[in-house]
């Protein structure tokens, strides 16, 4: 049961971060391990900064939110 | 046997459809009786669910032929960053948070001047047949084209010229949106020290969060957002103390013009600050607050079950209403805008969402379902606007030129319309919400805040909490409007640089300080100028800017649906093209009719040209027409009328040229024997 609660907490955390466009770090690390084992994944801090800059500073003229 | 089973499967849906139809019948047909808000909510939710179950499934299976075996851009380009296959419920939240803004909250409030019925009917019918179809369609098209943006899609499928025209249209819309959103903030904060203090307090709070997430405990969004929310609630409390203090209140009391200049300065500075300092943390706050408030409001309505005090239909369906002018057709549809159809969603559905879609089949839930959710928010806004006294509603939203400037005059004018209200009630309501006056607070946000405050304060504990919840609601709206102003100025700057770059290539360089400065200042100047004109306009800017916003937004939706039609024809699925042709045609009819009426109507209260003429003629004859008080204000009115005419003409040209190209490309595609669309080739989902 505590396992379920833990999973639930992780899921809600992911959902809340994704509300503001921050993807899941563990998924990213898993992806890097699997597909690019030769490259070191970014640290969480670097990942966070990179994603924040990409969402808000992007500059493709794409609004992040609607009216 | 099988046949029997499938019939049984439909039975619960048939029951739900009947429930929805009955609830709608109650909403539509009962006259002279007070109706509970729950009827509207039940009707809307039941019909949304039935439409989702059947119509969106039809679109997914027959029209688009979504293929769950087809690999999406997220699967093919998975990089763990931009392209990530995402759980569909998590992506639903992401998409909904991106599409839900101030629009669906404000539109229904303004539409309530005709009574709750016309707006409610259009919110339900519009979203099912047009708005959700548009979002779903664009998401589908973009997903099958590697997550390309709307401008790129139009350029690829329809050609270079319509692509640039659509981009130009999107930029104009962005400018109008920024101006109208900022105007809403000005109207809500003018002469309100409490509101002004809390909104100003968000800046240091957001900066504190930004510094914390950057340097103290990098990337810990959750904990600092909780701290931020607590500080925000604290600032609402402190704002109450400030407003009550004779020393501090004047320091935070500003006129509309002063707030306008502050906002313009804010837009220019905020859009060049590093994103981690202000924009990102405030976006986190506003997003969590927005989702929380929407959930709280839904629960509140279910618990309180308020009665609707606004009549189903008012006498203003004839177009003579004080809040905005114009008849039910086409102006109701223009005014409601986002809650039923929002062209802006086409930019979001072709933005980040298609890059996160784990499976093509999820597009139905996220595209169609997400828009149904937005429409539900609009339904709640309609409820919130209809549960307050109609007299209070009209006192807040009518321009002073129509109803007068003191409570006695306002109360007697509005009572003479049949919405009995006494000056004492107007004063006591203002006191209840902690403001000195509630007159001339057009723009929707304050009205909605009164409605939300009424609902929340009867659910949540505490004495005299109306004022707290009113300012909470104002803060909640101001917060995401300011985020939109900041983010929109950044996005608009890139659009402007892109557009101008076609003529002066040096301006395209986003790494050059000079080009960026030109882009930023150009963008701020454009919306700031419209905003300033709206604020100083003695006729009240919302009156003219909101219809303009509605027309532009619905036109963008028309463009997106025309793109959908062209793509369906190119895919050789023209027998299903009515799915997008019908809503596109309706939007084109609405927007062009509204545009032409706005231009050429002989009534100066409606037609821009007639208004300009009337004031020019009077000025030439040396007269001053009310509500202008001097020649300068007369000039404002004339100038605004001509600006608005020019913008309307531009919108008409944009939409008609896209229509021209759609017909041309569509006809050419019909003659081709095989598919001619630019879909990326099918690739199966790789085995894990």
Interface residues (C-beta under 8 A of the other chain):
Chain A: X11 X13 X14 X15 X16 X17 X18 X19 X20 X21 X22 X23 X24 X27 X28 X29 X30 X31 X32 X35 X44 X45 X47 X48 X49 X50 X51 X52 X53 X54 X55 X56 X57 X59 X60 X61 X62 X63 X64 X65 X66 X67
Chain B: X78 X79 X80 X81 X82 X84 X86 X87 X89 X90 X91 X93 X94 X97 X98 X99 X100 X101 X102 X103 X149 X174 X177 X181 X213 X214 X218 X219 X221 X222 X274 X275 X276 X279 X280 X283 X284 X287 X288 X291 X338 X342 X344 X345 X347 X348 X351 X352 X356 X480 X483 X484 X487 X488 X490 X491 X492 X494 X495 X498 X510 X549 X553
